[in-house]
Amino acid sequence: MIRRQLLRVATTALAAVLAATGVQVATAASASAARTVYYDASQAGEFRTNFDQAAQIWNSRVSNVRLVPGTPASVTILVDSGWPRAQVTGLGSGRIWMGWQAVNQGYHRTRIATHEFGHILGLPDRRTGLCSDLMSGSSAPVSCTNANPSAAEASRVNQLFAGSLSTSVAAGTYTWTADADFGTFVVGGRPATENYPWLVYTSGCTGTLIKANWMVTAKHCPTPSSVRVGSTNRTSGGTVVGVSRAVNHPTIDVKLFQLSSSVSYAPAPIPTSSGAVGTATRIIGWGQTCAPRGCGSAPTVAHELDTSIVADSRCSGINGPYEICTDNTNGNSGACYGDSGGPQVRRINGVWNVIGATSRAGNNNSTCATGPSIYGDLPSIRSWINTQVGGLPA
């Protein structure tokens, strides 16, 4: 009798400690109960209703976790003028900001709220461009109003909260970025004809390996927990390696990722000059191969397009000394939505050298390939890159 009483007291004490963190777990009396994650939307202003709706949506789609308003909470919801984002500190805990920047552009409020809760529940961004995928986020058209997770997304959350997945949820910040305003999907190209060893897939963007443990991409791309190096297939092959930190260039749309360990693939050299007007180049990236915004999803295999450097005067708003204006081949082929940071390369003595990282359209048109594209000029900032990475390969 005394032993049973002590057991009940210990169980109650444990539940109280866990509740203080904002997360409630089942006791022996209800071992099969879903885990409860408390959220505080008291500072969400007019968006509080959207988060309450988002919580109800998740609760109707999953069985192993319940989102419940209350305090003390493990999830705090705030509002600011930036992009919506989620700062994840662990499975079921973190902060969410409802950013006015996306709302002002017309993105669906409840879809944003449900998407950001998805990060708290363990889901990363999957910028497929599909409205049916909740975690496609801003890569889907602004007209998308779907606020429901797909069956696959709901299943993964159930597995995570059942503890049946060995994969840990990476802490970090996920931002609802306007990828579509920059984009680098190749329109009018062809499936990759070579297995570029330095090609990197990074959470809906593309990058280039420049040292055994460093890569380059676009500043506006999110910083993921890991990337895939050395494969033209974004879902298989190559090596998946963690990202330990990111370094933004102070002026142009370029960012470096330091990898958590070195890889064995040969990096792409950065030459001392990007080349003169008329220099033949190639651009490579994953994603939408049709021109209108939101018209299709990313291909599994990267696409490539042969193009060339054109006069800066053909690109609107270009920073001439530090950016490259790149031709839209035949007037209808070029960079497009979602695969930002992708490489622009040129052959030097038979070897592909990387000269650019895709940034944005050069004519401010939302339809891809209607004008040249702007790439960050890597040779122009080579000395800065060399310093950041502790010396580029000879």
C-alpha positions as CSV (number, residue, x, y, z in Angstrom):
1,M,0.0,0.0,0.0
2,I,2.7,2.5,1.0
3,R,4.7,1.5,-2.1
4,R,1.7,2.3,-4.4
5,Q,1.2,5.6,-2.7
6,L,4.8,6.5,-3.1
7,L,4.6,5.6,-6.8
8,R,1.6,7.8,-7.3
9,V,3.4,10.7,-5.6
10,A,6.5,10.3,-7.7
11,T,4.4,10.1,-10.9
12,T,2.5,13.3,-10.0
13,A,5.8,15.1,-9.3
14,L,7.3,14.1,-12.6
15,A,4.2,15.3,-14.5
16,A,4.4,18.6,-12.7
17,V,8.0,19.1,-13.7
18,L,7.3,18.3,-17.3
19,A,4.2,20.6,-17.3
20,A,6.4,23.5,-16.2
21,T,8.3,23.2,-19.5
22,G,5.0,23.5,-21.4
23,V,5.0,19.9,-22.5
24,Q,2.7,17.3,-21.0
25,V,3.3,13.6,-21.3
26,A,1.0,10.6,-20.5
27,T,1.1,9.1,-17.0
28,A,0.7,5.5,-16.1
29,A,-3.0,6.0,-16.0
30,S,-3.1,7.2,-19.6
31,A,-0.1,5.7,-21.3
32,S,-1.7,5.9,-24.7
33,A,-2.5,9.6,-24.5
34,A,-1.2,12.1,-27.1
35,R,1.6,14.4,-26.0
36,T,0.3,17.9,-25.4
37,V,2.2,21.0,-26.6
38,Y,1.0,24.2,-25.1
39,Y,1.3,27.4,-27.2
40,D,0.9,31.1,-26.1
41,A,-0.6,33.3,-28.8
42,S,-1.5,36.1,-26.5
43,Q,1.0,38.4,-28.3
44,A,-0.1,37.4,-31.8
45,G,-2.6,40.2,-32.1
46,E,-5.1,39.8,-35.0
47,F,-3.4,36.6,-36.0
48,R,-4.3,34.7,-32.9
49,T,-7.4,33.3,-34.6
50,N,-5.2,32.0,-37.4
51,F,-3.0,30.1,-35.0
52,D,-6.0,28.7,-33.1
53,Q,-7.3,27.5,-36.5
54,A,-3.9,26.1,-37.4
55,A,-3.8,24.2,-34.1
56,Q,-7.2,22.7,-34.8
57,I,-6.1,21.6,-38.3
58,W,-3.1,19.8,-36.9
59,N,-5.2,18.2,-34.1
60,S,-7.6,16.9,-36.7
61,R,-4.8,15.4,-38.8
62,V,-2.5,13.8,-36.2
63,S,-3.0,11.6,-33.2
64,N,0.2,11.6,-31.2
65,V,0.4,15.3,-30.3
66,R,-2.2,18.0,-29.4
67,L,-1.6,21.7,-29.8
68,V,-3.4,23.5,-26.9
69,P,-3.4,27.2,-26.0
70,G,-2.2,27.7,-22.4
71,T,0.6,28.7,-20.1
72,P,3.3,27.8,-19.2
73,A,3.9,27.3,-22.9
74,S,6.7,25.6,-24.8
75,V,5.8,27.6,-28.0
76,T,5.5,31.4,-28.0
77,I,3.9,33.3,-30.9
78,L,4.9,36.8,-31.8
79,V,4.4,39.3,-34.7
80,D,6.9,41.6,-36.5
81,S,7.4,43.3,-39.8
82,G,9.8,40.7,-41.3
83,W,9.2,37.3,-42.9
84,P,7.3,34.6,-41.0
85,R,9.7,32.2,-39.3
86,A,10.0,29.5,-36.6
87,Q,12.9,29.2,-34.2
88,V,12.9,25.6,-33.2
89,T,14.6,24.7,-29.9
90,G,13.5,21.1,-29.8
91,L,10.6,18.8,-30.8
92,G,7.5,20.7,-29.7
93,S,9.2,23.8,-28.5
94,G,10.4,27.2,-29.8
95,R,9.2,30.5,-31.1
96,I,7.1,31.6,-34.1
97,W,6.9,35.0,-35.7
98,M,4.0,35.9,-37.9
99,G,5.7,38.3,-40.3
100,W,3.8,41.1,-42.1
101,Q,6.1,40.9,-45.1
102,A,4.4,37.7,-46.3
103,V,1.0,38.8,-45.3
104,N,1.3,42.1,-47.3
105,Q,2.3,40.1,-50.3
106,G,-0.9,38.1,-50.1
107,Y,0.1,34.8,-48.7
108,H,-2.7,33.0,-46.8
109,R,-2.6,33.7,-43.1
110,T,-3.8,30.3,-41.8
111,R,-1.5,28.5,-44.2
112,I,1.4,30.4,-42.8
113,A,0.4,29.7,-39.3
114,T,-0.1,25.9,-39.9
115,H,3.2,25.8,-41.8
116,E,5.1,27.4,-38.9
117,F,3.5,25.0,-36.5
118,G,4.8,22.3,-38.8
119,H,8.4,23.4,-38.0
120,I,7.7,23.2,-34.3
121,L,6.3,19.7,-34.8
122,G,9.6,18.6,-36.5
123,L,9.0,19.3,-40.2
124,P,11.7,21.1,-42.3
125,D,11.0,23.2,-45.4
126,R,10.3,21.2,-48.6
127,R,10.2,23.9,-51.3
128,T,8.5,21.7,-53.9
129,G,6.3,24.5,-55.3
130,L,3.2,22.4,-54.8
131,C,0.2,23.9,-53.0
132,S,-0.8,20.4,-51.8
133,D,2.4,20.3,-49.7
134,L,2.1,22.5,-46.5
135,M,5.8,22.7,-46.0
136,S,6.4,24.0,-49.6
137,G,5.8,27.4,-48.0
138,S,6.5,30.4,-50.2
139,S,7.6,28.2,-53.1
140,A,3.8,27.6,-53.8
141,P,1.9,30.4,-55.5
142,V,0.6,33.3,-53.4
143,S,-2.9,32.2,-54.5
144,C,-2.5,28.9,-52.6
145,T,-4.9,28.7,-49.6
146,N,-4.2,25.1,-48.6
147,A,-3.6,25.0,-44.9
148,N,-3.7,21.3,-44.4
149,P,-0.7,19.0,-44.1
150,S,-0.4,16.2,-46.6
151,A,-0.8,12.6,-45.5
152,A,3.0,12.2,-45.6
153,E,3.5,15.3,-43.5
154,A,1.0,14.2,-40.9
155,S,2.5,10.7,-40.8
156,R,5.9,12.0,-40.2
157,V,4.7,14.2,-37.2
158,N,2.9,11.1,-35.8
159,Q,6.1,9.1,-36.1
160,L,8.2,11.8,-34.5
161,F,6.0,12.1,-31.5
162,A,5.6,8.4,-31.2
163,G,9.4,8.2,-31.0
164,S,9.5,5.7,-33.9
165,L,12.0,7.8,-35.9
166,S,15.6,7.8,-35.0
167,T,16.2,11.1,-36.8
168,S,16.6,13.9,-34.3
169,V,14.9,17.2,-34.9
170,A,17.5,19.9,-35.6
171,A,17.3,23.1,-33.7
172,G,17.4,26.2,-35.9
173,T,15.4,29.0,-37.6
174,Y,13.3,28.4,-40.6
175,T,12.2,31.4,-42.6
176,W,9.3,31.9,-45.0
177,T,11.4,33.5,-47.6
178,A,10.3,34.9,-50.9
179,D,12.3,32.4,-53.0
180,A,10.1,33.0,-55.9
181,D,11.3,36.6,-56.1
182,F,14.9,35.4,-56.7
183,G,14.8,31.8,-57.9
184,T,17.2,29.7,-60.0
185,F,15.3,26.9,-61.6
186,V,16.5,26.3,-65.2
187,V,13.9,26.9,-67.8
188,G,14.6,25.6,-71.4
189,G,17.6,23.5,-70.2
190,R,18.2,19.7,-70.2
191,P,18.9,17.1,-67.6
192,A,22.5,17.2,-66.4
193,T,24.9,15.6,-68.8
194,E,27.6,15.3,-66.3
195,N,27.8,14.1,-62.7
196,Y,29.2,17.4,-61.3
197,P,31.1,16.4,-58.1
198,W,30.9,19.9,-56.7
199,L,27.1,20.3,-57.1
200,V,25.2,20.7,-53.8
201,Y,21.5,20.4,-53.0
202,T,20.5,22.5,-50.0
203,S,16.9,22.7,-48.8
204,G,15.3,23.9,-52.0
205,C,18.3,25.9,-53.1
206,T,21.5,24.9,-55.0
207,G,25.1,25.5,-54.0
208,T,28.7,24.7,-55.0
209,L,31.4,23.0,-53.1
210,I,34.5,25.3,-53.1
211,K,36.6,23.5,-50.5
212,A,36.4,20.1,-48.8
213,N,34.3,21.6,-46.0
214,W,32.9,24.8,-47.5
215,M,30.2,25.6,-50.1
216,V,28.7,28.8,-51.5
217,T,25.0,29.6,-52.2
218,A,22.7,32.7,-52.1
219,K,22.4,34.8,-49.0
220,H,18.6,34.6,-49.1
221,C,18.5,30.8,-49.0
222,P,17.7,29.2,-45.6
223,T,20.4,27.6,-43.6
224,P,19.6,23.9,-43.4
225,S,20.9,21.3,-40.9
226,S,22.4,19.2,-43.8
227,V,23.1,19.3,-47.5
228,R,23.7,16.6,-50.2
229,V,27.0,16.9,-52.0
230,G,28.2,15.3,-55.2
231,S,25.0,14.1,-56.9
232,T,22.8,15.6,-59.6
233,N,19.9,13.7,-58.0
234,R,18.5,15.7,-55.0
235,T,17.0,12.7,-53.3
236,S,19.8,10.1,-53.6
237,G,23.5,9.6,-54.2
238,G,26.5,11.7,-53.1
239,T,27.1,12.4,-49.5
240,V,24.7,14.0,-46.9
241,V,26.7,16.2,-44.5
242,G,25.8,18.6,-41.7
243,V,26.1,22.3,-41.8
244,S,27.9,23.9,-38.9
245,R,27.6,27.6,-39.6
246,A,26.8,30.2,-42.3
247,V,28.7,33.4,-43.2
248,N,26.9,36.1,-45.2
249,H,28.7,38.4,-47.6
250,P,28.2,42.0,-46.4
251,T,27.1,43.4,-49.7
252,I,25.8,41.0,-52.3
253,D,23.5,38.0,-52.3
254,V,26.1,35.4,-51.4
255,K,26.4,33.1,-48.4
256,L,29.0,30.5,-47.4
257,F,28.2,27.3,-45.4
258,Q,30.9,25.5,-43.4
259,L,30.2,21.8,-43.4
260,S,30.5,19.8,-40.2
261,S,33.0,17.5,-41.9
262,S,35.1,17.4,-45.1
263,V,33.9,15.5,-48.1
264,S,35.9,13.6,-50.7
265,Y,34.5,15.3,-53.8
266,A,36.7,17.7,-55.9
267,P,35.6,21.3,-55.3
268,A,35.0,23.8,-58.1
269,P,37.9,26.3,-58.5
270,I,37.1,30.0,-58.3
271,P,39.1,31.8,-61.0
272,T,40.5,35.3,-60.7
273,S,38.1,36.7,-63.3
274,S,34.5,35.8,-64.3
275,G,35.2,36.7,-68.0
276,A,34.3,39.3,-70.5
277,V,31.0,39.9,-72.2
278,G,30.3,37.0,-74.5
279,T,32.1,34.4,-72.4
280,A,30.3,31.1,-72.7
281,T,29.0,29.8,-69.4
282,R,26.6,27.1,-68.0
283,I,24.0,27.4,-65.3
284,I,22.8,24.4,-63.2
285,G,20.0,23.9,-60.8
286,W,17.0,21.9,-59.6
287,G,13.4,22.9,-59.9
288,Q,10.6,24.3,-62.0
289,T,11.3,24.0,-65.7
290,C,8.3,26.0,-66.9
291,A,8.3,29.8,-66.8
292,P,5.2,31.1,-65.0
293,R,5.4,31.3,-61.2
294,G,4.1,28.2,-59.4
295,C,3.5,26.3,-62.7
296,G,5.3,23.1,-61.7
297,S,7.5,21.3,-59.1
298,A,11.2,20.6,-58.9
299,P,12.7,17.8,-61.0
300,T,14.6,15.1,-59.2
301,V,17.6,15.5,-61.5
302,A,19.3,18.9,-61.9
303,H,19.0,20.7,-65.2
304,E,21.7,22.6,-67.0
305,L,21.6,25.4,-69.6
306,D,24.4,26.8,-71.8
307,T,24.4,30.5,-71.8
308,S,26.8,33.5,-71.7
309,I,27.7,36.7,-70.0
310,V,26.0,39.8,-71.4
311,A,26.5,43.6,-70.8
312,D,25.5,44.9,-67.3
313,S,23.2,47.4,-69.1
314,R,20.8,44.5,-69.8
315,C,20.2,43.8,-66.1
316,S,18.1,46.2,-64.0
317,G,19.5,47.1,-60.6
318,I,22.7,45.2,-61.0
319,N,25.8,45.9,-58.9
320,G,28.2,45.9,-61.8
321,P,31.6,45.4,-60.0
322,Y,30.2,42.5,-58.0
323,E,27.5,40.8,-60.1
324,I,27.2,39.1,-63.5
325,C,24.4,39.7,-66.0
326,T,23.6,36.3,-67.6
327,D,21.8,35.9,-70.9
328,N,18.3,34.3,-71.2
329,T,19.3,32.0,-74.1
330,N,17.2,32.4,-77.2
331,G,15.1,34.9,-75.3
332,N,13.1,32.1,-73.5
333,S,15.6,30.1,-71.4
334,G,17.3,30.8,-68.2
335,A,17.0,30.9,-64.4
336,C,13.7,30.6,-62.6
337,Y,12.0,30.0,-59.2
338,G,13.3,28.3,-56.2
339,D,16.8,26.9,-56.8
340,S,18.6,30.0,-55.6
341,G,22.4,30.0,-55.2
342,G,23.0,27.7,-58.1
343,P,26.3,27.7,-59.9
344,Q,27.3,29.5,-63.0
345,V,30.4,27.9,-64.4
346,R,32.8,28.3,-67.3
347,R,35.5,26.0,-68.7
348,I,39.1,27.0,-68.2
349,N,41.7,24.6,-69.6
350,G,39.0,21.9,-69.7
351,V,38.0,22.3,-66.1
352,W,34.7,23.8,-64.9
353,N,35.3,26.9,-62.7
354,V,32.5,28.4,-60.7
355,I,32.1,32.2,-61.4
356,G,28.6,32.9,-60.1
357,A,25.8,32.1,-57.6
358,T,22.3,32.9,-58.8
359,S,20.6,35.8,-57.1
360,R,17.5,37.2,-59.0
361,A,15.8,38.1,-62.2
362,G,17.5,40.9,-64.1
363,N,14.2,42.4,-65.5
364,N,11.9,42.4,-62.4
365,N,9.5,40.1,-64.3
366,S,7.7,37.4,-62.4
367,T,7.7,35.1,-65.4
368,C,11.0,33.3,-65.7
369,A,13.5,33.6,-68.6
370,T,11.9,36.8,-70.1
371,G,15.1,38.6,-69.5
372,P,18.7,38.0,-68.2
373,S,19.4,36.9,-64.7
374,I,21.8,38.3,-62.1
375,Y,24.5,36.2,-60.4
376,G,26.8,37.0,-57.6
377,D,30.3,37.5,-59.1
378,L,32.5,35.1,-57.1
379,P,35.8,36.0,-58.6
380,S,35.2,39.7,-57.6
381,I,34.9,38.6,-53.9
382,R,37.5,35.8,-54.1
383,S,39.8,37.4,-51.5
384,W,36.9,37.7,-49.0
385,I,36.0,34.0,-49.6
386,N,39.6,33.0,-49.3
387,T,39.8,34.7,-45.9
388,Q,36.5,33.2,-44.6
389,V,37.3,29.6,-45.5
390,G,40.9,29.7,-44.3
391,G,42.4,29.5,-47.8
392,L,40.9,28.2,-51.0
393,P,42.5,25.2,-52.7
394,A,45.4,26.0,-54.9
